Amino acid sequence: PGVIVTIVAPVGTVVAQGDPLLVLEAMKMKNTLRAGRDGRVAEVAVGVGDQVKFGDVLVRVEDA
């Protein structure tokens, strides 16, 4: 489990593979979730302060 700390790339942001999307904190460590491919952020399914767990959809990236 973790908590969303920062949304780096809001909906509509064009991203390249490896660009940061959001930061989450788990076990007192901050982890940056990065884009797995080039595209545009179509959905951010979480907000700052939300608790998330393995398997939750956090961000959806579609073709730009």
PDB file of N, H, CA, C and O in Angstrom:
ATOM      1  N   PRO A   1       0.829  -1.209   0.000  1.00  0.00           N
ATOM      2  CA  PRO A   1       0.000   0.000   0.000  1.00  0.00           C
ATOM      3  C   PRO A   1       0.860   1.255   0.000  1.00  0.00           C
ATOM      4  O   PRO A   1       2.000   1.243   0.464  1.00  0.00           O
ATOM      5  N   GLY A   2       0.308   2.318  -0.518  1.00  0.00           N
ATOM      6  H   GLY A   2      -0.618   2.328  -0.895  1.00  0.00           H
ATOM      7  CA  GLY A   2       1.026   3.576  -0.564  1.00  0.00           C
ATOM      8  C   GLY A   2       0.055   4.737  -0.611  1.00  0.00           C
ATOM      9  O   GLY A   2      -1.157   4.547  -0.700  1.00  0.00           O
ATOM     10  N   VAL A   3       0.602   5.947  -0.549  1.00  0.00           N
ATOM     11  H   VAL A   3       1.587   6.102  -0.477  1.00  0.00           H
ATOM     12  CA  VAL A   3      -0.187   7.173  -0.577  1.00  0.00           C
ATOM     13  C   VAL A   3       0.349   8.068  -1.689  1.00  0.00           C
ATOM     14  O   VAL A   3       1.561   8.234  -1.825  1.00  0.00           O
ATOM     15  N   ILE A   4      -0.552   8.645  -2.483  1.00  0.00           N
ATOM     16  H   ILE A   4      -1.537   8.511  -2.372  1.00  0.00           H
ATOM     17  CA  ILE A   4      -0.154   9.554  -3.557  1.00  0.00           C
ATOM     18  C   ILE A   4       0.316  10.867  -2.937  1.00  0.00           C
ATOM     19  O   ILE A   4      -0.402  11.483  -2.149  1.00  0.00           O
ATOM     20  N   VAL A   5       1.528  11.290  -3.298  1.00  0.00           N
ATOM     21  H   VAL A   5       2.112  10.789  -3.938  1.00  0.00           H
ATOM     22  CA  VAL A   5       2.124  12.508  -2.754  1.00  0.00           C
ATOM     23  C   VAL A   5       1.987  13.673  -3.731  1.00  0.00           C
ATOM     24  O   VAL A   5       1.644  14.782  -3.324  1.00  0.00           O
ATOM     25  N   THR A   6       2.251  13.434  -5.013  1.00  0.00           N
ATOM     26  H   THR A   6       2.530  12.532  -5.344  1.00  0.00           H
ATOM     27  CA  THR A   6       2.249  14.493  -6.027  1.00  0.00           C
ATOM     28  C   THR A   6       1.768  13.933  -7.357  1.00  0.00           C
ATOM     29  O   THR A   6       2.121  12.819  -7.741  1.00  0.00           O
ATOM     30  N   ILE A   7       0.952  14.726  -8.059  1.00  0.00           N
ATOM     31  H   ILE A   7       0.665  15.632  -7.747  1.00  0.00           H
ATOM     32  CA  ILE A   7       0.593  14.414  -9.444  1.00  0.00           C
ATOM     33  C   ILE A   7       1.496  15.288 -10.308  1.00  0.00           C
ATOM     34  O   ILE A   7       1.361  16.511 -10.299  1.00  0.00           O
ATOM     35  N   VAL A   8       2.405  14.684 -11.047  1.00  0.00           N
ATOM     36  H   VAL A   8       2.515  13.690 -11.055  1.00  0.00           H
ATOM     37  CA  VAL A   8       3.368  15.432 -11.857  1.00  0.00           C
ATOM     38  C   VAL A   8       2.799  15.755 -13.235  1.00  0.00           C
ATOM     39  O   VAL A   8       3.023  16.845 -13.760  1.00  0.00           O
ATOM     40  N   ALA A   9       2.063  14.808 -13.823  1.00  0.00           N
ATOM     41  H   ALA A   9       1.881  13.922 -13.396  1.00  0.00           H
ATOM     42  CA  ALA A   9       1.547  14.969 -15.186  1.00  0.00           C
ATOM     43  C   ALA A   9       0.018  14.897 -15.166  1.00  0.00           C
ATOM     44  O   ALA A   9      -0.541  13.800 -15.145  1.00  0.00           O
ATOM     45  N   PRO A  10      -0.668  16.044 -15.172  1.00  0.00           N
ATOM     46  CA  PRO A  10      -2.135  16.030 -15.177  1.00  0.00           C
ATOM     47  C   PRO A  10      -2.694  15.593 -16.533  1.00  0.00           C
ATOM     48  O   PRO A  10      -1.952  15.452 -17.505  1.00  0.00           O
ATOM     49  N   VAL A  11      -3.995  15.383 -16.583  1.00  0.00           N
ATOM     50  H   VAL A  11      -4.598  15.498 -15.794  1.00  0.00           H
ATOM     51  CA  VAL A  11      -4.674  14.978 -17.821  1.00  0.00           C
ATOM     52  C   VAL A  11      -4.339  15.964 -18.938  1.00  0.00           C
ATOM     53  O   VAL A  11      -4.356  17.179 -18.740  1.00  0.00           O
ATOM     54  N   GLY A  12      -4.034  15.416 -20.115  1.00  0.00           N
ATOM     55  H   GLY A  12      -4.020  14.429 -20.275  1.00  0.00           H
ATOM     56  CA  GLY A  12      -3.709  16.234 -21.278  1.00  0.00           C
ATOM     57  C   GLY A  12      -2.225  16.428 -21.509  1.00  0.00           C
ATOM     58  O   GLY A  12      -1.823  16.892 -22.576  1.00  0.00           O
ATOM     59  N   THR A  13      -1.405  16.083 -20.532  1.00  0.00           N
ATOM     60  H   THR A  13      -1.732  15.706 -19.665  1.00  0.00           H
ATOM     61  CA  THR A  13       0.038  16.238 -20.660  1.00  0.00           C
ATOM     62  C   THR A  13       0.593  15.224 -21.654  1.00  0.00           C
ATOM     63  O   THR A  13       0.281  14.036 -21.573  1.00  0.00           O
ATOM     64  N   VAL A  14       1.412  15.688 -22.589  1.00  0.00           N
ATOM     65  H   VAL A  14       1.665  16.653 -22.656  1.00  0.00           H
ATOM     66  CA  VAL A  14       2.098  14.789 -23.518  1.00  0.00           C
ATOM     67  C   VAL A  14       3.367  14.311 -22.823  1.00  0.00           C
ATOM     68  O   VAL A  14       4.160  15.115 -22.334  1.00  0.00           O
ATOM     69  N   VAL A  15       3.550  12.987 -22.785  1.00  0.00           N
ATOM     70  H   VAL A  15       2.905  12.334 -23.183  1.00  0.00           H
ATOM     71  CA  VAL A  15       4.696  12.410 -22.088  1.00  0.00           C
ATOM     72  C   VAL A  15       5.487  11.499 -23.017  1.00  0.00           C
ATOM     73  O   VAL A  15       4.952  10.938 -23.974  1.00  0.00           O
ATOM     74  N   ALA A  16       6.758  11.369 -22.715  1.00  0.00           N
ATOM     75  H   ALA A  16       7.193  11.825 -21.938  1.00  0.00           H
ATOM     76  CA  ALA A  16       7.637  10.422 -23.401  1.00  0.00           C
ATOM     77  C   ALA A  16       7.933   9.280 -22.434  1.00  0.00           C
ATOM     78  O   ALA A  16       7.821   9.439 -21.218  1.00  0.00           O
ATOM     79  N   GLN A  17       8.303   8.148 -22.974  1.00  0.00           N
ATOM     80  H   GLN A  17       8.394   8.018 -23.962  1.00  0.00           H
ATOM     81  CA  GLN A  17       8.650   7.011 -22.129  1.00  0.00           C
ATOM     82  C   GLN A  17       9.685   7.442 -21.103  1.00  0.00           C
ATOM     83  O   GLN A  17      10.699   8.042 -21.459  1.00  0.00           O
ATOM     84  N   GLY A  18       9.440   7.143 -19.837  1.00  0.00           N
ATOM     85  H   GLY A  18       8.616   6.655 -19.548  1.00  0.00           H
ATOM     86  CA  GLY A  18      10.368   7.487 -18.768  1.00  0.00           C
ATOM     87  C   GLY A  18      10.056   8.787 -18.055  1.00  0.00           C
ATOM     88  O   GLY A  18      10.632   9.062 -17.002  1.00  0.00           O
ATOM     89  N   ASP A  19       9.149   9.600 -18.608  1.00  0.00           N
ATOM     90  H   ASP A  19       8.682   9.376 -19.463  1.00  0.00           H
ATOM     91  CA  ASP A  19       8.767  10.848 -17.934  1.00  0.00           C
ATOM     92  C   ASP A  19       8.010  10.530 -16.643  1.00  0.00           C
ATOM     93  O   ASP A  19       7.269   9.548 -16.592  1.00  0.00           O
ATOM     94  N   PRO A  20       8.188  11.351 -15.595  1.00  0.00           N
ATOM     95  CA  PRO A  20       7.462  11.114 -14.343  1.00  0.00           C
ATOM     96  C   PRO A  20       5.979  11.443 -14.486  1.00  0.00           C
ATOM     97  O   PRO A  20       5.609  12.436 -15.112  1.00  0.00           O
ATOM     98  N   LEU A  21       5.131  10.591 -13.893  1.00  0.00           N
ATOM     99  H   LEU A  21       5.431   9.785 -13.383  1.00  0.00           H
ATOM    100  CA  LEU A  21       3.685  10.803 -13.908  1.00  0.00           C
ATOM    101  C   LEU A  21       3.167  11.207 -12.531  1.00  0.00           C
ATOM    102  O   LEU A  21       2.369  12.136 -12.408  1.00  0.00           O
ATOM    103  N   LEU A  22       3.625  10.505 -11.498  1.00  0.00           N
ATOM    104  H   LEU A  22       4.273   9.751 -11.598  1.00  0.00           H
ATOM    105  CA  LEU A  22       3.216  10.836 -10.136  1.00  0.00           C
ATOM    106  C   LEU A  22       4.228  10.285  -9.153  1.00  0.00           C
ATOM    107  O   LEU A  22       5.077   9.463  -9.498  1.00  0.00           O
ATOM    108  N   VAL A  23       4.118  10.756  -7.917  1.00  0.00           N
ATOM    109  H   VAL A  23       3.428  11.423  -7.636  1.00  0.00           H
ATOM    110  CA  VAL A  23       5.000  10.293  -6.847  1.00  0.00           C
ATOM    111  C   VAL A  23       4.121   9.676  -5.770  1.00  0.00           C
ATOM    112  O   VAL A  23       3.125  10.265  -5.351  1.00  0.00           O
ATOM    113  N   LEU A  24       4.504   8.472  -5.322  1.00  0.00           N
ATOM    114  H   LEU A  24       5.313   7.993  -5.662  1.00  0.00           H
ATOM    115  CA  LEU A  24       3.781   7.855  -4.217  1.00  0.00           C
ATOM    116  C   LEU A  24       4.761   7.474  -3.122  1.00  0.00           C
ATOM    117  O   LEU A  24       5.939   7.222  -3.374  1.00  0.00           O
ATOM    118  N   GLU A  25       4.245   7.437  -1.903  1.00  0.00           N
ATOM    119  H   GLU A  25       3.288   7.641  -1.698  1.00  0.00           H
ATOM    120  CA  GLU A  25       5.068   7.069  -0.759  1.00  0.00           C
ATOM    121  C   GLU A  25       4.593   5.728  -0.237  1.00  0.00           C
ATOM    122  O   GLU A  25       3.410   5.537   0.045  1.00  0.00           O
ATOM    123  N   ALA A  26       5.539   4.798  -0.114  1.00  0.00           N
ATOM    124  H   ALA A  26       6.500   4.954  -0.343  1.00  0.00           H
ATOM    125  CA  ALA A  26       5.245   3.471   0.425  1.00  0.00           C
ATOM    126  C   ALA A  26       6.379   3.087   1.361  1.00  0.00           C
ATOM    127  O   ALA A  26       7.549   3.205   0.997  1.00  0.00           O
ATOM    128  N   MET A  27       6.055   2.640   2.532  1.00  0.00           N
ATOM    129  H   MET A  27       5.105   2.544   2.828  1.00  0.00           H
ATOM    130  CA  MET A  27       7.044   2.259   3.543  1.00  0.00           C
ATOM    131  C   MET A  27       8.075   3.369   3.759  1.00  0.00           C
ATOM    132  O   MET A  27       9.275   3.106   3.844  1.00  0.00           O
ATOM    133  N   LYS A  28       7.596   4.603   3.844  1.00  0.00           N
ATOM    134  H   LYS A  28       6.622   4.817   3.775  1.00  0.00           H
ATOM    135  CA  LYS A  28       8.407   5.795   4.122  1.00  0.00           C
ATOM    136  C   LYS A  28       9.409   6.117   3.019  1.00  0.00           C
ATOM    137  O   LYS A  28      10.346   6.884   3.240  1.00  0.00           O
ATOM    138  N   MET A  29       9.220   5.534   1.829  1.00  0.00           N
ATOM    139  H   MET A  29       8.459   4.911   1.650  1.00  0.00           H
ATOM    140  CA  MET A  29      10.078   5.845   0.688  1.00  0.00           C
ATOM    141  C   MET A  29       9.219   6.436  -0.412  1.00  0.00           C
ATOM    142  O   MET A  29       8.124   5.945  -0.685  1.00  0.00           O
ATOM    143  N   LYS A  30       9.716   7.493  -1.044  1.00  0.00           N
ATOM    144  H   LYS A  30      10.606   7.892  -0.822  1.00  0.00           H
ATOM    145  CA  LYS A  30       8.998   8.094  -2.165  1.00  0.00           C
ATOM    146  C   LYS A  30       9.445   7.423  -3.458  1.00  0.00           C
ATOM    147  O   LYS A  30      10.638   7.246  -3.705  1.00  0.00           O
ATOM    148  N   ASN A  31       8.468   7.055  -4.273  1.00  0.00           N
ATOM    149  H   ASN A  31       7.498   7.199  -4.073  1.00  0.00           H
ATOM    150  CA  ASN A  31       8.727   6.368  -5.537  1.00  0.00           C
ATOM    151  C   ASN A  31       8.061   7.137  -6.660  1.00  0.00           C
ATOM    152  O   ASN A  31       6.915   7.568  -6.527  1.00  0.00           O
ATOM    153  N   THR A  32       8.766   7.310  -7.760  1.00  0.00           N
ATOM    154  H   THR A  32       9.696   6.960  -7.868  1.00  0.00           H
ATOM    155  CA  THR A  32       8.223   8.010  -8.915  1.00  0.00           C
ATOM    156  C   THR A  32       7.714   6.994  -9.921  1.00  0.00           C
ATOM    157  O   THR A  32       8.452   6.110 -10.357  1.00  0.00           O
ATOM    158  N   LEU A  33       6.437   7.128 -10.286  1.00  0.00           N
ATOM    159  H   LEU A  33       5.838   7.846  -9.932  1.00  0.00           H
ATOM    160  CA  LEU A  33       5.855   6.298 -11.339  1.00  0.00           C
ATOM    161  C   LEU A  33       6.136   6.990 -12.660  1.00  0.00           C
ATOM    162  O   LEU A  33       5.799   8.161 -12.833  1.00  0.00           O
ATOM    163  N   ARG A  34       6.752   6.274 -13.596  1.00  0.00           N
ATOM    164  H   ARG A  34       7.026   5.323 -13.456  1.00  0.00           H
ATOM    165  CA  ARG A  34       7.149   6.859 -14.880  1.00  0.00           C
ATOM    166  C   ARG A  34       6.344   6.252 -16.025  1.00  0.00           C
ATOM    167  O   ARG A  34       5.867   5.120 -15.940  1.00  0.00           O
ATOM    168  N   ALA A  35       6.205   7.024 -17.089  1.00  0.00           N
ATOM    169  H   ALA A  35       6.592   7.943 -17.158  1.00  0.00           H
ATOM    170  CA  ALA A  35       5.459   6.568 -18.264  1.00  0.00           C
ATOM    171  C   ALA A  35       6.155   5.368 -18.888  1.00  0.00           C
ATOM    172  O   ALA A  35       7.374   5.371 -19.064  1.00  0.00           O
ATOM    173  N   GLY A  36       5.383   4.350 -19.219  1.00  0.00           N
ATOM    174  H   GLY A  36       4.394   4.348 -19.076  1.00  0.00           H
ATOM    175  CA  GLY A  36       5.929   3.160 -19.852  1.00  0.00           C
ATOM    176  C   GLY A  36       6.038   3.297 -21.361  1.00  0.00           C
ATOM    177  O   GLY A  36       6.639   2.459 -22.033  1.00  0.00           O
ATOM    178  N   ARG A  37       5.443   4.377 -21.889  1.00  0.00           N
ATOM    179  H   ARG A  37       4.955   5.058 -21.343  1.00  0.00           H
ATOM    180  CA  ARG A  37       5.485   4.601 -23.338  1.00  0.00           C
ATOM    181  C   ARG A  37       5.186   6.066 -23.620  1.00  0.00           C
ATOM    182  O   ARG A  37       4.758   6.807 -22.735  1.00  0.00           O
ATOM    183  N   ASP A  38       5.418   6.473 -24.867  1.00  0.00           N
ATOM    184  H   ASP A  38       5.765   5.871 -25.586  1.00  0.00           H
ATOM    185  CA  ASP A  38       5.072   7.820 -25.301  1.00  0.00           C
ATOM    186  C   ASP A  38       3.557   7.928 -25.417  1.00  0.00           C
ATOM    187  O   ASP A  38       2.885   6.948 -25.738  1.00  0.00           O
ATOM    188  N   GLY A  39       3.022   9.108 -25.160  1.00  0.00           N
ATOM    189  H   GLY A  39       3.568   9.904 -24.900  1.00  0.00           H
ATOM    190  CA  GLY A  39       1.586   9.309 -25.327  1.00  0.00           C
ATOM    191  C   GLY A  39       1.099  10.557 -24.615  1.00  0.00           C
ATOM    192  O   GLY A  39       1.865  11.471 -24.313  1.00  0.00           O
ATOM    193  N   ARG A  40      -0.209  10.563 -24.356  1.00  0.00           N
ATOM    194  H   ARG A  40      -0.832   9.819 -24.601  1.00  0.00           H
ATOM    195  CA  ARG A  40      -0.864  11.678 -23.674  1.00  0.00           C
ATOM    196  C   ARG A  40      -1.601  11.103 -22.462  1.00  0.00           C
ATOM    197  O   ARG A  40      -2.232  10.051 -22.553  1.00  0.00           O
ATOM    198  N   VAL A  41      -1.516  11.797 -21.338  1.00  0.00           N
ATOM    199  H   VAL A  41      -1.003  12.653 -21.264  1.00  0.00           H
ATOM    200  CA  VAL A  41      -2.224  11.351 -20.142  1.00  0.00           C
ATOM    201  C   VAL A  41      -3.723  11.530 -20.382  1.00  0.00           C
ATOM    202  O   VAL A  41      -4.207  12.653 -20.526  1.00  0.00           O
ATOM    203  N   ALA A  42      -4.451  10.415 -20.424  1.00  0.00           N
ATOM    204  H   ALA A  42      -4.058   9.503 -20.306  1.00  0.00           H
ATOM    205  CA  ALA A  42      -5.885  10.442 -20.695  1.00  0.00           C
ATOM    206  C   ALA A  42      -6.702  10.467 -19.404  1.00  0.00           C
ATOM    207  O   ALA A  42      -7.814  10.994 -19.372  1.00  0.00           O
ATOM    208  N   GLU A  43      -6.137   9.892 -18.343  1.00  0.00           N
ATOM    209  H   GLU A  43      -5.233   9.464 -18.370  1.00  0.00           H
ATOM    210  CA  GLU A  43      -6.876   9.824 -17.079  1.00  0.00           C
ATOM    211  C   GLU A  43      -5.895   9.728 -15.926  1.00  0.00           C
ATOM    212  O   GLU A  43      -4.909   8.995 -15.996  1.00  0.00           O
ATOM    213  N   VAL A  44      -6.170  10.471 -14.870  1.00  0.00           N
ATOM    214  H   VAL A  44      -6.972  11.066 -14.814  1.00  0.00           H
ATOM    215  CA  VAL A  44      -5.476  10.305 -13.600  1.00  0.00           C
ATOM    216  C   VAL A  44      -6.557   9.841 -12.628  1.00  0.00           C
ATOM    217  O   VAL A  44      -7.427  10.622 -12.242  1.00  0.00           O
ATOM    218  N   ALA A  45      -6.502   8.578 -12.236  1.00  0.00           N
ATOM    219  H   ALA A  45      -5.795   7.944 -12.549  1.00  0.00           H
ATOM    220  CA  ALA A  45      -7.578   7.961 -11.468  1.00  0.00           C
ATOM    221  C   ALA A  45      -7.423   8.128  -9.962  1.00  0.00           C
ATOM    222  O   ALA A  45      -8.213   7.580  -9.194  1.00  0.00           O
ATOM    223  N   VAL A  46      -6.417   8.877  -9.536  1.00  0.00           N
ATOM    224  H   VAL A  46      -5.775   9.322 -10.160  1.00  0.00           H
ATOM    225  CA  VAL A  46      -6.154   9.076  -8.109  1.00  0.00           C
ATOM    226  C   VAL A  46      -5.903  10.553  -7.843  1.00  0.00           C
ATOM    227  O   VAL A  46      -5.671  11.332  -8.767  1.00  0.00           O
ATOM    228  N   GLY A  47      -5.953  10.924  -6.583  1.00  0.00           N
ATOM    229  H   GLY A  47      -6.141  10.291  -5.832  1.00  0.00           H
ATOM    230  CA  GLY A  47      -5.653  12.290  -6.176  1.00  0.00           C
ATOM    231  C   GLY A  47      -4.629  12.291  -5.063  1.00  0.00           C
ATOM    232  O   GLY A  47      -4.351  11.255  -4.460  1.00  0.00           O
ATOM    233  N   VAL A  48      -4.072  13.451  -4.794  1.00  0.00           N
ATOM    234  H   VAL A  48      -4.298  14.293  -5.284  1.00  0.00           H
ATOM    235  CA  VAL A  48      -3.090  13.583  -3.716  1.00  0.00           C
ATOM    236  C   VAL A  48      -3.753  13.170  -2.402  1.00  0.00           C
ATOM    237  O   VAL A  48      -4.860  13.605  -2.085  1.00  0.00           O
ATOM    238  N   GLY A  49      -3.060  12.328  -1.651  1.00  0.00           N
ATOM    239  H   GLY A  49      -2.160  11.974  -1.909  1.00  0.00           H
ATOM    240  CA  GLY A  49      -3.570  11.846  -0.376  1.00  0.00           C
ATOM    241  C   GLY A  49      -4.321  10.528  -0.461  1.00  0.00           C
ATOM    242  O   GLY A  49      -4.607   9.913   0.566  1.00  0.00           O
ATOM    243  N   ASP A  50      -4.647  10.081  -1.678  1.00  0.00           N
ATOM    244  H   ASP A  50      -4.415  10.581  -2.513  1.00  0.00           H
ATOM    245  CA  ASP A  50      -5.357   8.808  -1.841  1.00  0.00           C
ATOM    246  C   ASP A  50      -4.451   7.640  -1.465  1.00  0.00           C
ATOM    247  O   ASP A  50      -3.259   7.645  -1.772  1.00  0.00           O
ATOM    248  N   GLN A  51      -5.021   6.647  -0.802  1.00  0.00           N
ATOM    249  H   GLN A  51      -5.989   6.643  -0.553  1.00  0.00           H
ATOM    250  CA  GLN A  51      -4.297   5.416  -0.517  1.00  0.00           C
ATOM    251  C   GLN A  51      -4.526   4.454  -1.669  1.00  0.00           C
ATOM    252  O   GLN A  51      -5.656   4.278  -2.127  1.00  0.00           O
ATOM    253  N   VAL A  52      -3.454   3.834  -2.135  1.00  0.00           N
ATOM    254  H   VAL A  52      -2.537   3.977  -1.764  1.00  0.00           H
ATOM    255  CA  VAL A  52      -3.528   2.909  -3.266  1.00  0.00           C
ATOM    256  C   VAL A  52      -2.867   1.592  -2.887  1.00  0.00           C
ATOM    257  O   VAL A  52      -2.062   1.520  -1.959  1.00  0.00           O
ATOM    258  N   LYS A  53      -3.233   0.551  -3.633  1.00  0.00           N
ATOM    259  H   LYS A  53      -3.887   0.610  -4.387  1.00  0.00           H
ATOM    260  CA  LYS A  53      -2.642  -0.765  -3.389  1.00  0.00           C
ATOM    261  C   LYS A  53      -2.251  -1.394  -4.718  1.00  0.00           C
ATOM    262  O   LYS A  53      -2.616  -0.896  -5.784  1.00  0.00           O
ATOM    263  N   PHE A  54      -1.523  -2.468  -4.647  1.00  0.00           N
ATOM    264  H   PHE A  54      -1.226  -2.872  -3.781  1.00  0.00           H
ATOM    265  CA  PHE A  54      -1.072  -3.176  -5.842  1.00  0.00           C
ATOM    266  C   PHE A  54      -2.274  -3.516  -6.710  1.00  0.00           C
ATOM    267  O   PHE A  54      -3.281  -4.024  -6.219  1.00  0.00           O
ATOM    268  N   GLY A  55      -2.162  -3.233  -8.000  1.00  0.00           N
ATOM    269  H   GLY A  55      -1.344  -2.820  -8.399  1.00  0.00           H
ATOM    270  CA  GLY A  55      -3.226  -3.551  -8.941  1.00  0.00           C
ATOM    271  C   GLY A  55      -4.170  -2.404  -9.243  1.00  0.00           C
ATOM    272  O   GLY A  55      -4.932  -2.473 -10.207  1.00  0.00           O
ATOM    273  N   ASP A  56      -4.138  -1.341  -8.434  1.00  0.00           N
ATOM    274  H   ASP A  56      -3.519  -1.284  -7.651  1.00  0.00           H
ATOM    275  CA  ASP A  56      -4.995  -0.180  -8.699  1.00  0.00           C
ATOM    276  C   ASP A  56      -4.550   0.525  -9.975  1.00  0.00           C
ATOM    277  O   ASP A  56      -3.354   0.622 -10.251  1.00  0.00           O
ATOM    278  N   VAL A  57      -5.506   1.011 -10.746  1.00  0.00           N
ATOM    279  H   VAL A  57      -6.477   0.932 -10.522  1.00  0.00           H
ATOM    280  CA  VAL A  57      -5.191   1.849 -11.909  1.00  0.00           C
ATOM    281  C   VAL A  57      -4.929   3.253 -11.387  1.00  0.00           C
ATOM    282  O   VAL A  57      -5.772   3.833 -10.702  1.00  0.00           O
ATOM    283  N   LEU A  58      -3.763   3.796 -11.709  1.00  0.00           N
ATOM    284  H   LEU A  58      -3.079   3.325 -12.265  1.00  0.00           H
ATOM    285  CA  LEU A  58      -3.392   5.123 -11.229  1.00  0.00           C
ATOM    286  C   LEU A  58      -3.482   6.157 -12.337  1.00  0.00           C
ATOM    287  O   LEU A  58      -4.088   7.214 -12.163  1.00  0.00           O
ATOM    288  N   VAL A  59      -2.874   5.848 -13.483  1.00  0.00           N
ATOM    289  H   VAL A  59      -2.382   4.989 -13.624  1.00  0.00           H
ATOM    290  CA  VAL A  59      -2.825   6.774 -14.620  1.00  0.00           C
ATOM    291  C   VAL A  59      -3.008   5.967 -15.900  1.00  0.00           C
ATOM    292  O   VAL A  59      -2.493   4.856 -16.027  1.00  0.00           O
ATOM    293  N   ARG A  60      -3.750   6.540 -16.845  1.00  0.00           N
ATOM    294  H   ARG A  60      -4.168   7.443 -16.742  1.00  0.00           H
ATOM    295  CA  ARG A  60      -3.917   5.888 -18.152  1.00  0.00           C
ATOM    296  C   ARG A  60      -3.310   6.795 -19.214  1.00  0.00           C
ATOM    297  O   ARG A  60      -3.662   7.969 -19.319  1.00  0.00           O
ATOM    298  N   VAL A  61      -2.389   6.232 -20.004  1.00  0.00           N
ATOM    299  H   VAL A  61      -2.103   5.278 -19.918  1.00  0.00           H
ATOM    300  CA  VAL A  61      -1.722   6.960 -21.088  1.00  0.00           C
ATOM    301  C   VAL A  61      -2.210   6.379 -22.410  1.00  0.00           C
ATOM    302  O   VAL A  61      -2.191   5.165 -22.611  1.00  0.00           O
ATOM    303  N   GLU A  62      -2.650   7.267 -23.315  1.00  0.00           N
ATOM    304  H   GLU A  62      -2.666   8.253 -23.151  1.00  0.00           H
ATOM    305  CA  GLU A  62      -3.117   6.831 -24.631  1.00  0.00           C
ATOM    306  C   GLU A  62      -2.212   7.410 -25.705  1.00  0.00           C
ATOM    307  O   GLU A  62      -1.387   8.281 -25.427  1.00  0.00           O
ATOM    308  N   ASP A  63      -2.365   6.927 -26.929  1.00  0.00           N
ATOM    309  H   ASP A  63      -3.035   6.220 -27.154  1.00  0.00           H
ATOM    310  CA  ASP A  63      -1.582   7.457 -28.039  1.00  0.00           C
ATOM    311  C   ASP A  63      -1.843   8.947 -28.197  1.00  0.00           C
ATOM    312  O   ASP A  63      -2.974   9.410 -28.049  1.00  0.00           O
ATOM    313  N   ALA A  64      -0.783   9.696 -28.498  1.00  0.00           N
ATOM    314  H   ALA A  64       0.136   9.320 -28.617  1.00  0.00           H
ATOM    315  CA  ALA A  64      -0.909  11.151 -28.658  1.00  0.00           C
ATOM    316  C   ALA A  64      -1.331  11.515 -30.005  1.00  0.00           C
ATOM    317  O   ALA A  64      -1.484  12.698 -30.305  1.00  0.00           O
TER     318      ALA A  64
END
